[in-house]
Amino acid sequence: MNYLHKRFTKYIIVILIFTFSLASGVEKKNASLAMLLCVVPGGGQFYTERYIPGLIISSTELILCYYAYKYHKEEDYEKRNSLLWWGFFVFGYSLADAYVGAKMYGFDIEADIDKVSIKYTWKW
């Protein structure tokens, strides 16, 4: 278990360094690359510089995978399958979030209220 833990830690460090190197100094993010980086838990969120959701998604996926593996070893397949379905749900959410985050990267949230107007017309 200790060997597996060290190997996993090295893997995560390499992925984070790779993700940060891709993210530095870019005005617009590539949505396809963000979705591809979601193969790594939270990679797309780290690429779009959204670190808190990246940490939440990566820790959730890793915890779900750990317990699914644990239940697989214990031959409790019902619990394992349930956790795998939740893992697929989190993975799908991660893909969608990374895609939207890459498309909306650099979007200015502030709007000039003087330029905003609402118009409604009635047709009889």
N, CA, C and O atoms as a MOPAC input file, in Angstrom:
PM7 MOZYME 1SCF
protein

 N      0.82900 1    -1.20000 1     0.00000 1
 C      0.00000 1     0.00000 1     0.00000 1
 C      0.86700 1     1.25500 1     0.00000 1
 O      0.52800 1     2.24100 1    -0.65500 1
 N      1.97900 1     1.22800 1     0.72600 1
 C      2.85500 1     2.38000 1     0.79100 1
 C      3.45600 1     2.68100 1    -0.58700 1
 O      3.57400 1     3.84400 1    -0.97100 1
 N      3.83700 1     1.62800 1    -1.33200 1
 C      4.38100 1     1.79900 1    -2.67600 1
 C      3.33700 1     2.43200 1    -3.59400 1
 O      3.64500 1     3.33400 1    -4.37400 1
 N      2.11300 1     1.95200 1    -3.49100 1
 C      1.03000 1     2.48500 1    -4.31200 1
 C      0.76500 1     3.95100 1    -3.97200 1
 O      0.50600 1     4.75600 1    -4.86700 1
 N      0.82600 1     4.29900 1    -2.70300 1
 C      0.61000 1     5.67500 1    -2.27000 1
 C      1.69500 1     6.59800 1    -2.83200 1
 O      1.38200 1     7.68700 1    -3.31200 1
 N      2.95400 1     6.18400 1    -2.78100 1
 C      4.04800 1     6.99200 1    -3.31000 1
 C      3.92400 1     7.16500 1    -4.82000 1
 O      4.15900 1     8.25200 1    -5.34800 1
 N      3.56300 1     6.10900 1    -5.49700 1
 C      3.42500 1     6.15000 1    -6.95100 1
 C      2.27000 1     7.08000 1    -7.34300 1
 O      2.38800 1     7.86600 1    -8.28300 1
 N      1.17900 1     6.98400 1    -6.62900 1
 C      0.02400 1     7.83600 1    -6.89900 1
 C      0.35900 1     9.30100 1    -6.65200 1
 O     -0.04000 1    10.16400 1    -7.43300 1
 N      1.08100 1     9.59300 1    -5.58400 1
 C      1.47300 1    10.95800 1    -5.26600 1
 C      2.37000 1    11.53300 1    -6.36100 1
 O      2.19400 1    12.68300 1    -6.76300 1
 N      3.32200 1    10.75100 1    -6.84300 1
 C      4.18900 1    11.20500 1    -7.93100 1
 C      3.37600 1    11.48300 1    -9.19300 1
 O      3.62600 1    12.46000 1    -9.89800 1
 N      2.41300 1    10.62800 1    -9.46800 1
 C      1.55700 1    10.79400 1   -10.64700 1
 C      0.77700 1    12.09500 1   -10.57300 1
 O      0.70800 1    12.82900 1   -11.55900 1
 N      0.19500 1    12.39100 1    -9.43400 1
 C     -0.58600 1    13.62000 1    -9.26000 1
 C      0.31200 1    14.85300 1    -9.38600 1
 O     -0.09300 1    15.84300 1    -9.99500 1
 N      1.50900 1    14.81200 1    -8.82600 1
 C      2.42300 1    15.95600 1    -8.91200 1
 C      2.81400 1    16.23500 1   -10.35300 1
 O      2.84400 1    17.39100 1   -10.77500 1
 N      3.11300 1    15.18800 1   -11.11000 1
 C      3.48500 1    15.36500 1   -12.51900 1
 C      2.31400 1    15.94700 1   -13.30900 1
 O      2.50800 1    16.83800 1   -14.13600 1
 N      1.11900 1    15.45800 1   -13.06400 1
 C     -0.05500 1    15.96400 1   -13.77800 1
 C     -0.31700 1    17.42500 1   -13.42900 1
 O     -0.63600 1    18.21800 1   -14.31500 1
 N     -0.18900 1    17.79100 1   -12.17000 1
 C     -0.41100 1    19.18000 1   -11.78100 1
 C      0.62100 1    20.11000 1   -12.40600 1
 O      0.27600 1    21.20700 1   -12.84800 1
 N      1.87500 1    19.68800 1   -12.45000 1
 C      2.91200 1    20.50800 1   -13.09000 1
 C      2.60600 1    20.67100 1   -14.57200 1
 O      2.73500 1    21.76700 1   -15.11700 1
 N      2.20000 1    19.58400 1   -15.22800 1
 C      1.84500 1    19.63900 1   -16.64400 1
 C      0.65800 1    20.56700 1   -16.87600 1
 O      0.65500 1    21.35300 1   -17.82400 1
 N     -0.33700 1    20.47800 1   -16.02000 1
 C     -1.52900 1    21.30900 1   -16.16000 1
 C     -1.19800 1    22.77900 1   -15.94200 1
 O     -1.66500 1    23.63400 1   -16.69500 1
 N     -0.39300 1    23.08900 1   -14.91700 1
 C     -0.03300 1    24.48000 1   -14.66300 1
 C      0.82600 1    25.04700 1   -15.78800 1
 O      0.71400 1    26.23200 1   -16.10500 1
 N      1.67100 1    24.23600 1   -16.39100 1
 C      2.49300 1    24.72900 1   -17.49600 1
 C      1.63800 1    25.04400 1   -18.71900 1
 O      1.94600 1    25.97600 1   -19.46200 1
 N      0.57700 1    24.28500 1   -18.93500 1
 C     -0.31800 1    24.57600 1   -20.04600 1
 C     -1.15300 1    25.81900 1   -19.78600 1
 O     -1.52000 1    26.53100 1   -20.72000 1
 N     -1.45400 1    26.08100 1   -18.52500 1
 C     -2.36900 1    27.16400 1   -18.17300 1
 C     -1.70300 1    28.52800 1   -18.10900 1
 O     -2.40200 1    29.54100 1   -18.11900 1
 N     -0.39600 1    28.59300 1   -18.04400 1
 C      0.25500 1    29.86900 1   -17.79100 1
 C      0.28300 1    30.75100 1   -19.03200 1
 O      0.65600 1    30.30700 1   -20.11800 1
 N     -0.11600 1    32.00100 1   -18.85400 1
 C      0.02300 1    33.01400 1   -19.88000 1
 C     -0.88500 1    32.88200 1   -21.08700 1
 O     -0.53400 1    33.37800 1   -22.15800 1
 N     -2.01000 1    32.24900 1   -20.96700 1
 C     -2.91200 1    32.08500 1   -22.10300 1
 C     -4.15300 1    32.93800 1   -21.85300 1
 O     -4.74600 1    32.88800 1   -20.77500 1
 N     -4.53900 1    33.72200 1   -22.86300 1
 C     -5.72000 1    34.56500 1   -22.73600 1
 C     -7.01200 1    33.77400 1   -22.86900 1
 O     -7.99200 1    34.05700 1   -22.17800 1
 N     -7.01700 1    32.79300 1   -23.74600 1
 C     -8.21200 1    31.99300 1   -23.98200 1
 C     -7.83200 1    30.52500 1   -23.83200 1
 O     -6.74400 1    30.12100 1   -24.24200 1
 N     -8.71800 1    29.73000 1   -23.25000 1
 C     -8.44200 1    28.31900 1   -23.01100 1
 C     -9.08900 1    27.45600 1   -24.09400 1
 O    -10.15500 1    27.78600 1   -24.61400 1
 N     -8.43400 1    26.35900 1   -24.42000 1
 C     -8.92500 1    25.41800 1   -25.41000 1
 C     -9.90000 1    24.44800 1   -24.73100 1
 O     -9.51400 1    23.72400 1   -23.81300 1
 N    -11.14800 1    24.43100 1   -25.17500 1
 C    -12.17100 1    23.59300 1   -24.54200 1
 C    -11.88700 1    22.11200 1   -24.75200 1
 O    -12.15700 1    21.30200 1   -23.86500 1
 N    -11.35000 1    21.74800 1   -25.90100 1
 C    -11.04200 1    20.33800 1   -26.16300 1
 C     -9.94000 1    19.84000 1   -25.22800 1
 O    -10.00900 1    18.72500 1   -24.71200 1
 N     -8.93500 1    20.67100 1   -25.02000 1
 C     -7.85300 1    20.28600 1   -24.11000 1
 C     -8.35900 1    20.21100 1   -22.67200 1
 O     -7.92800 1    19.34600 1   -21.91000 1
 N     -9.25700 1    21.09700 1   -22.29900 1
 C     -9.83100 1    21.06200 1   -20.95100 1
 C    -10.59300 1    19.76400 1   -20.72800 1
 O    -10.49800 1    19.16000 1   -19.66100 1
 N    -11.35000 1    19.33600 1   -21.73500 1
 C    -12.09300 1    18.07900 1   -21.59900 1
 C    -11.13600 1    16.88300 1   -21.59300 1
 O    -11.36700 1    15.90700 1   -20.87900 1
 N    -10.07200 1    16.95800 1   -22.38000 1
 C     -9.09500 1    15.87000 1   -22.40300 1
 C     -8.38100 1    15.74600 1   -21.05900 1
 O     -8.09000 1    14.64000 1   -20.60600 1
 N     -8.10600 1    16.86700 1   -20.43300 1
 C     -7.43700 1    16.84300 1   -19.13000 1
 C     -8.33500 1    16.32500 1   -18.02100 1
 O     -7.85400 1    16.06400 1   -16.91800 1
 N     -9.63200 1    16.17000 1   -18.28500 1
 C    -10.54100 1    15.62500 1   -17.27400 1
 C    -10.32000 1    14.13600 1   -17.06500 1
 O    -10.90300 1    13.54800 1   -16.15400 1
 N     -9.48800 1    13.52100 1   -17.89300 1
 C     -9.11200 1    12.12500 1   -17.64500 1
 C     -8.40600 1    12.04700 1   -16.29600 1
 O     -8.53600 1    11.06100 1   -15.57100 1
 N     -7.66300 1    13.08900 1   -15.97100 1
 C     -7.06100 1    13.22600 1   -14.64700 1
 C     -8.10500 1    13.88900 1   -13.76600 1
 O     -8.65500 1    14.91800 1   -14.15700 1
 N     -8.39900 1    13.35000 1   -12.60600 1
 C     -9.42900 1    13.95600 1   -11.75300 1
 C     -9.16500 1    15.43400 1   -11.46600 1
 O     -8.16200 1    15.78000 1   -10.84200 1
 N    -10.05700 1    16.29000 1   -11.91800 1
 C     -9.93600 1    17.73000 1   -11.69900 1
 C     -8.98000 1    18.42900 1   -12.63700 1
 O     -8.73900 1    19.62400 1   -12.46700 1
 N     -8.42700 1    17.74800 1   -13.61400 1
 C     -7.43800 1    18.33900 1   -14.51500 1
 C     -7.98400 1    19.48600 1   -15.33600 1
 O     -7.29600 1    20.48900 1   -15.52900 1
 N     -9.19700 1    19.36100 1   -15.81800 1
 C     -9.80600 1    20.43300 1   -16.60400 1
 C    -10.04900 1    21.67900 1   -15.77700 1
 O     -9.92200 1    22.79600 1   -16.27700 1
 N    -10.39500 1    21.49400 1   -14.52100 1
 C    -10.62500 1    22.64200 1   -13.64000 1
 C     -9.29700 1    23.33300 1   -13.31200 1
 O     -9.23900 1    24.56100 1   -13.24600 1
 N     -8.23800 1    22.55500 1   -13.10900 1
 C     -6.93200 1    23.16200 1   -12.86400 1
 C     -6.44800 1    23.89000 1   -14.11100 1
 O     -5.81000 1    24.93700 1   -13.99800 1
 N     -6.73500 1    23.36600 1   -15.28200 1
 C     -6.33400 1    24.00700 1   -16.53900 1
 C     -7.01000 1    25.35500 1   -16.71000 1
 O     -6.38800 1    26.30200 1   -17.19200 1
 N     -8.27400 1    25.45600 1   -16.32400 1
 C     -8.99200 1    26.71900 1   -16.44200 1
 C     -8.81100 1    27.60300 1   -15.21000 1
 O     -9.53500 1    28.58100 1   -15.02500 1
 N     -7.85200 1    27.25100 1   -14.38400 1
 C     -7.47000 1    28.02100 1   -13.19300 1
 C     -8.61500 1    28.17400 1   -12.20000 1
 O     -8.76800 1    29.22500 1   -11.57700 1
 N     -9.40800 1    27.13900 1   -12.05700 1
 C    -10.47500 1    27.08800 1   -11.05700 1
 C    -10.05800 1    26.01000 1   -10.05600 1
 O    -10.43900 1    24.84600 1   -10.17900 1
 N     -9.27800 1    26.41700 1    -9.07900 1
 C     -8.58700 1    25.46300 1    -8.20300 1
 C     -9.50200 1    24.83600 1    -7.15700 1
 O     -9.36600 1    23.64800 1    -6.86500 1
 N    -10.42100 1    25.59300 1    -6.59100 1
 C    -11.31000 1    25.03500 1    -5.56100 1
 C    -12.20500 1    23.94800 1    -6.15000 1
 O    -12.27000 1    22.85800 1    -5.58100 1
 N    -12.90700 1    24.19600 1    -7.27500 1
 C    -13.68100 1    23.09200 1    -7.86500 1
 C    -12.79900 1    21.93100 1    -8.30300 1
 O    -13.21800 1    20.77500 1    -8.25000 1
 N    -11.57800 1    22.23700 1    -8.73400 1
 C    -10.64800 1    21.17200 1    -9.11700 1
 C    -10.30800 1    20.27400 1    -7.94400 1
 O    -10.27700 1    19.05100 1    -8.07900 1
 N    -10.05200 1    20.87800 1    -6.79500 1
 C     -9.75300 1    20.08700 1    -5.59800 1
 C    -10.96700 1    19.27800 1    -5.14800 1
 O    -10.83300 1    18.12200 1    -4.74700 1
 N    -12.13800 1    19.87900 1    -5.21400 1
 C    -13.35300 1    19.17100 1    -4.79600 1
 C    -13.63700 1    17.99200 1    -5.71500 1
 O    -13.92700 1    16.89200 1    -5.24600 1
 N    -13.55500 1    18.21900 1    -7.02700 1
 C    -13.83600 1    17.14900 1    -7.98400 1
 C    -12.78600 1    16.05200 1    -7.89800 1
 O    -13.12800 1    14.87000 1    -7.90500 1
 N    -11.51000 1    16.42700 1    -7.81800 1
 C    -10.46500 1    15.40400 1    -7.76800 1
 C    -10.55500 1    14.57800 1    -6.49400 1
 O    -10.41300 1    13.35600 1    -6.54000 1
 N    -10.78700 1    15.22200 1    -5.36600 1
 C    -10.88900 1    14.44900 1    -4.12600 1
 C    -12.12900 1    13.55900 1    -4.12900 1
 O    -12.08000 1    12.43300 1    -3.63200 1
 N    -13.23700 1    14.04700 1    -4.68200 1
 C    -14.45300 1    13.23400 1    -4.76100 1
 C    -14.24100 1    12.01700 1    -5.63900 1
 O    -14.62200 1    10.91000 1    -5.26100 1
 N    -13.63600 1    12.20400 1    -6.81400 1
 C    -13.39300 1    11.07600 1    -7.70800 1
 C    -12.43000 1    10.05900 1    -7.08600 1
 O    -12.63000 1     8.85100 1    -7.20800 1
 N    -11.40000 1    10.55300 1    -6.42800 1
 C    -10.42900 1     9.63700 1    -5.82300 1
 C    -11.03900 1     8.85400 1    -4.66200 1
 O    -10.76300 1     7.66400 1    -4.50500 1
 N    -11.85100 1     9.50300 1    -3.86300 1
 C    -12.50600 1     8.81200 1    -2.74900 1
 C    -13.47500 1     7.75800 1    -3.27100 1
 O    -13.51300 1     6.63900 1    -2.75800 1
 N    -14.25900 1     8.10900 1    -4.29100 1
 C    -15.19000 1     7.14500 1    -4.87000 1
 C    -14.45000 1     5.94400 1    -5.46700 1
 O    -14.88400 1     4.80300 1    -5.31100 1
 N    -13.34500 1     6.20300 1    -6.14400 1
 C    -12.56000 1     5.10400 1    -6.72500 1
 C    -11.95600 1     4.22000 1    -5.63700 1
 O    -11.92900 1     2.99700 1    -5.76900 1
 N    -11.47500 1     4.83700 1    -4.57200 1
 C    -10.88800 1     4.05700 1    -3.48800 1
 C    -11.91300 1     3.10900 1    -2.86800 1
 O    -11.64300 1     1.92300 1    -2.68100 1
 N    -13.09500 1     3.65000 1    -2.55100 1
 C    -14.10700 1     2.79800 1    -1.92000 1
 C    -14.68000 1     1.77100 1    -2.88700 1
 O    -15.04000 1     0.66900 1    -2.47200 1
 N    -14.76800 1     2.11200 1    -4.16800 1
 C    -15.21500 1     1.12300 1    -5.15100 1
 C    -14.21700 1    -0.03400 1    -5.22500 1
 O    -14.61300 1    -1.19600 1    -5.30700 1
 N    -12.93600 1     0.28800 1    -5.19600 1
 C    -11.90700 1    -0.75800 1    -5.19600 1
 C    -11.97100 1    -1.58200 1    -3.91400 1
 O    -11.82000 1    -2.80300 1    -3.94800 1
 N    -12.19300 1    -0.92100 1    -2.79800 1
 C    -12.30400 1    -1.61300 1    -1.51000 1
 C    -13.48400 1    -2.58700 1    -1.52300 1
 O    -13.34200 1    -3.73800 1    -1.10900 1
 N    -14.64300 1    -2.13300 1    -1.99600 1
 C    -15.81600 1    -3.01500 1    -2.04400 1
 C    -15.63800 1    -4.12500 1    -3.07800 1
 O    -16.20200 1    -5.20800 1    -2.92800 1
 N    -14.86300 1    -3.86200 1    -4.11600 1
 C    -14.58100 1    -4.91100 1    -5.09100 1
 C    -13.74800 1    -6.01900 1    -4.45100 1
 O    -13.99500 1    -7.20100 1    -4.68900 1
 N    -12.77100 1    -5.64100 1    -3.64700 1
 C    -11.93900 1    -6.62900 1    -2.94500 1
 C    -12.76700 1    -7.42600 1    -1.94200 1
 O    -12.52000 1    -8.61300 1    -1.73100 1
 N    -13.74800 1    -6.77500 1    -1.32500 1
 C    -14.61200 1    -7.45200 1    -0.35400 1
 C    -15.74900 1    -8.22200 1    -1.02400 1
 O    -16.55100 1    -8.86600 1    -0.34600 1
 N    -15.81700 1    -8.15700 1    -2.33700 1
 C    -16.83800 1    -8.82200 1    -3.15000 1
 C    -18.25600 1    -8.33700 1    -2.82300 1
 O    -19.21600 1    -9.10500 1    -2.89400 1
 N    -18.36900 1    -7.08900 1    -2.47400 1
 C    -19.67600 1    -6.45200 1    -2.27000 1
 C    -19.97600 1    -5.65000 1    -3.53800 1
 O    -19.77800 1    -4.43600 1    -3.58300 1
 N    -20.45400 1    -6.34700 1    -4.55200 1
 C    -20.57900 1    -5.75900 1    -5.88500 1
 C    -21.70400 1    -4.73500 1    -5.98500 1
 O    -21.64400 1    -3.84500 1    -6.83400 1
 N    -22.71100 1    -4.83700 1    -5.15600 1
 C    -23.79900 1    -3.86600 1    -5.20600 1
 C    -23.30400 1    -2.47900 1    -4.78700 1
 O    -23.59500 1    -1.48700 1    -5.45600 1
 N    -22.56000 1    -2.41100 1    -3.68900 1
 C    -22.00100 1    -1.13400 1    -3.25000 1
 C    -20.97100 1    -0.61700 1    -4.24700 1
 O    -20.90600 1     0.58200 1    -4.51900 1
 N    -20.16000 1    -1.53500 1    -4.79400 1
 C    -19.15200 1    -1.14000 1    -5.77300 1
 C    -19.80700 1    -0.50400 1    -6.99600 1
 O    -19.37000 1     0.54600 1    -7.46800 1
 N    -20.85500 1    -1.14400 1    -7.50200 1
 C    -21.52400 1    -0.62000 1    -8.68600 1
 C    -22.17400 1     0.72900 1    -8.41300 1
 O    -22.15700 1     1.61400 1    -9.26900 1
 N    -22.74000 1     0.88600 1    -7.23300 1
 C    -23.34300 1     2.16100 1    -6.87000 1
 C    -22.28700 1     3.26900 1    -6.86000 1
 O    -22.52500 1     4.36300 1    -7.37000 1
 N    -21.13400 1     2.98200 1    -6.28300 1
 C    -20.06100 1     3.97500 1    -6.24400 1
 C    -19.51700 1     4.27200 1    -7.63400 1
 O    -19.14900 1     5.41000 1    -7.92700 1
 N    -19.46200 1     3.26000 1    -8.49000 1
 C    -18.99500 1     3.49200 1    -9.85700 1
 C    -19.96100 1     4.38400 1   -10.62800 1
 O    -19.52800 1     5.23100 1   -11.41000 1
 N    -21.26200 1     4.20500 1   -10.41700 1
 C    -22.23700 1     5.08900 1   -11.06400 1
 C    -22.07400 1     6.51800 1   -10.57800 1
 O    -22.14000 1     7.45600 1   -11.37200 1
 N    -21.86300 1     6.69100 1    -9.27600 1
 C    -21.62200 1     8.03900 1    -8.75900 1
 C    -20.33200 1     8.60900 1    -9.34100 1
 O    -20.25700 1     9.80100 1    -9.63900 1
 N    -19.33100 1     7.76900 1    -9.50100 1
 C    -18.07000 1     8.20700 1   -10.11300 1
 C    -18.26400 1     8.66700 1   -11.54700 1
 O    -17.67200 1     9.66400 1   -11.96200 1
 N    -19.09000 1     7.94800 1   -12.31500 1
 C    -19.38600 1     8.36400 1   -13.69000 1
 C    -20.14800 1     9.68700 1   -13.71100 1
 O    -19.93000 1    10.52200 1   -14.58900 1
 N    -21.03900 1     9.87100 1   -12.74200 1
 C    -21.76600 1    11.13800 1   -12.64900 1
 C    -20.80700 1    12.29300 1   -12.37600 1
 O    -20.89500 1    13.33600 1   -13.02400 1
 N    -19.89200 1    12.11700 1   -11.42300 1
 C    -18.92100 1    13.16700 1   -11.09500 1
 C    -18.01300 1    13.42400 1   -12.29100 1
 O    -17.66400 1    14.57100 1   -12.56900 1
 N    -17.62900 1    12.36500 1   -13.00000 1
 C    -16.78800 1    12.51900 1   -14.19000 1
 C    -17.52500 1    13.31200 1   -15.27500 1
 O    -16.93300 1    14.18900 1   -15.90500 1
 N    -18.79500 1    13.01700 1   -15.49600 1
 C    -19.58300 1    13.76400 1   -16.47700 1
 C    -19.72300 1    15.22100 1   -16.09100 1
 O    -19.62000 1    16.11000 1   -16.93700 1
 N    -19.96000 1    15.46600 1   -14.80700 1
 C    -20.03300 1    16.84500 1   -14.32900 1
 C    -18.69900 1    17.56000 1   -14.54100 1
 O    -18.66200 1    18.73000 1   -14.92300 1
 N    -17.60900 1    16.84100 1   -14.28800 1
 C    -16.28000 1    17.41100 1   -14.46300 1
 C    -16.03600 1    17.78900 1   -15.91700 1
 O    -15.47100 1    18.84600 1   -16.19700 1
 N    -16.45700 1    16.93300 1   -16.84200 1
 C    -16.31200 1    17.24300 1   -18.27000 1
 C    -17.09900 1    18.49600 1   -18.64200 1
 O    -16.57200 1    19.39700 1   -19.29400 1
 N    -18.35400 1    18.54700 1   -18.22900 1
 C    -19.19500 1    19.69200 1   -18.56200 1
 C    -18.65100 1    20.97700 1   -17.93500 1
 O    -18.63000 1    22.02400 1   -18.58300 1
 N    -18.22000 1    20.90000 1   -16.69600 1
 C    -17.70300 1    22.06700 1   -16.00100 1
 C    -16.40800 1    22.56000 1   -16.64600 1
 O    -16.20100 1    23.76700 1   -16.77800 1
 N    -15.54000 1    21.63900 1   -17.04700 1
 C    -14.28400 1    22.03200 1   -17.69800 1
 C    -14.55900 1    22.67500 1   -19.04800 1
 O    -13.89500 1    23.64500 1   -19.41400 1
 N    -15.52400 1    22.15400 1   -19.79400 1
 C    -15.86300 1    22.72200 1   -21.10200 1
 C    -16.40600 1    24.13900 1   -20.95500 1
 O    -15.97700 1    25.05100 1   -21.66200 1
 N    -17.34300 1    24.31600 1   -20.04000 1
 C    -17.92500 1    25.64400 1   -19.83200 1
 C    -16.87900 1    26.59700 1   -19.26800 1
 O    -16.83500 1    27.76500 1   -19.65500 1
 N    -16.04000 1    26.11600 1   -18.36100 1
 C    -14.99300 1    26.95700 1   -17.79700 1
 C    -14.00000 1    27.42100 1   -18.84200 1
 O    -13.52800 1    28.55600 1   -18.78700 1
 N    -13.67400 1    26.55200 1   -19.80300 1
 C    -12.75000 1    26.93700 1   -20.87300 1
 C    -13.39600 1    27.91700 1   -21.84000 1
 O    -12.74300 1    28.85200 1   -22.30200 1
 N    -14.66700 1    27.71400 1   -22.14800 1
 C    -15.36400 1    28.62800 1   -23.05800 1
 C    -15.57800 1    30.00300 1   -22.42600 1
 O    -15.54800 1    31.01800 1   -23.12200 1
 N    -15.79400 1    30.03800 1   -21.11600 1
 C    -16.06500 1    31.29600 1   -20.43300 1
 C    -14.80600 1    31.91900 1   -19.82300 1
 O    -14.89700 1    32.93800 1   -19.13700 1
 N    -13.64100 1    31.32600 1   -20.06200 1
 C    -12.39900 1    31.83200 1   -19.47500 1
 C    -12.12300 1    33.24100 1   -19.98600 1
 O    -12.15400 1    33.47900 1   -21.19300 1
 N    -11.85700 1    34.15900 1   -19.09400 1
 C    -11.55300 1    35.52900 1   -19.45400 1
 C    -12.77700 1    36.38500 1   -19.70800 1
 O    -12.64000 1    37.54400 1   -20.10000 1
 N    -13.96400 1    35.85100 1   -19.49700 1
 C    -15.19500 1    36.60300 1   -19.69600 1
 C    -15.32600 1    37.63300 1   -18.59000 1
 O    -15.21900 1    37.30500 1   -17.40800 1
 N    -15.55700 1    38.87300 1   -18.97600 1
 C    -15.70100 1    39.94300 1   -18.00000 1
 C    -17.10500 1    39.88700 1   -17.41500 1
 O    -18.09000 1    40.03400 1   -18.13800 1
 N    -17.19500 1    39.68100 1   -16.13100 1
 C    -18.48700 1    39.51600 1   -15.47100 1
 C    -19.21300 1    40.84900 1   -15.31100 1
 O    -20.44100 1    40.90100 1   -15.37100 1
 N    -18.47300 1    41.90000 1   -15.11400 1
 C    -19.09500 1    43.19100 1   -14.86700 1
 C    -19.75500 1    43.71200 1   -16.14500 1
 O    -19.18500 1    43.62500 1   -17.23300 1
 N    -20.94000 1    44.24500 1   -15.99800 1
 C    -21.66300 1    44.82200 1   -17.12800 1
 C    -21.96100 1    46.28000 1   -16.81900 1
 O    -22.23300 1    46.64700 1   -15.67600 1
 N    -21.90800 1    47.08800 1   -17.84000 1
 C    -22.23600 1    48.49600 1   -17.67400 1
 C    -23.75400 1    48.63100 1   -17.65100 1
 O    -24.41200 1    48.36800 1   -18.65800 1
 N    -24.31300 1    49.03100 1   -16.52800 1
 C    -25.76100 1    49.05600 1   -16.35000 1
 C    -26.42400 1    50.09000 1   -17.27300 1
 O    -27.60500 1    49.95900 1   -17.59600 1
 N    -25.68100 1    51.10700 1   -17.69500 1
 C    -26.25800 1    52.10800 1   -18.58800 1
 C    -26.52100 1    51.53800 1   -19.98200 1
 O    -27.37600 1    52.05400 1   -20.70200 1
 N    -25.81600 1    50.50000 1   -20.36900 1
 C    -25.97200 1    49.92000 1   -21.69900 1
 C    -26.98200 1    48.77500 1   -21.73300 1
 O    -27.27200 1    48.23400 1   -22.80000 1
 N    -27.51000 1    48.41000 1   -20.58100 1
 C    -28.46500 1    47.31700 1   -20.51200 1
 C    -29.87900 1    47.88600 1   -20.53900 1
 O    -30.20800 1    48.79800 1   -19.78100 1
 N    -30.70800 1    47.33900 1   -21.41700 1
 C    -32.09000 1    47.78400 1   -21.47000 1
 C    -32.99300 1    46.59400 1   -21.76800 1
 O    -32.56900 1    45.59200 1   -22.34300 1
 N    -34.22800 1    46.73200 1   -21.36800 1
 C    -35.21700 1    45.69100 1   -21.61100 1
 C    -36.34500 1    46.31700 1   -22.42100 1
 O    -36.85500 1    47.38500 1   -22.08200 1
 N    -36.72100 1    45.63700 1   -23.48900 1
 C    -37.78600 1    46.14500 1   -24.34400 1
 C    -38.76200 1    45.01800 1   -24.62100 1
 O    -38.36800 1    43.89200 1   -24.92300 1
 N    -40.03600 1    45.34200 1   -24.51200 1
 C    -41.07500 1    44.36600 1   -24.77700 1
 C    -42.15800 1    45.03400 1   -25.61000 1
 O    -42.62700 1    46.12000 1   -25.26700 1
 N    -42.55200 1    44.39800 1   -26.68800 1
 C    -43.60300 1    44.97000 1   -27.53800 1
 C    -44.76200 1    43.99900 1   -27.62600 1
 O    -44.59400 1    42.77900 1   -27.62200 1
 N    -45.95200 1    44.59000 1   -27.70600 1
 C    -47.19000 1    43.80900 1   -27.86000 1
 C    -47.62600 1    43.88900 1   -29.30700 1
 O    -47.62000 1    44.96300 1   -29.90800 1
 N    -47.99800 1    42.76900 1   -29.85500 1
 C    -48.55600 1    42.76400 1   -31.21200 1
 C    -50.00200 1    42.28700 1   -31.12600 1
 O    -50.30400 1    41.23400 1   -30.56400 1
 N    -50.89800 1    43.11500 1   -31.71600 1
 C    -52.32100 1    42.76300 1   -31.70600 1
 C    -52.73400 1    42.33300 1   -33.06100 1
 O    -53.89800 1    41.99100 1   -33.27300 1

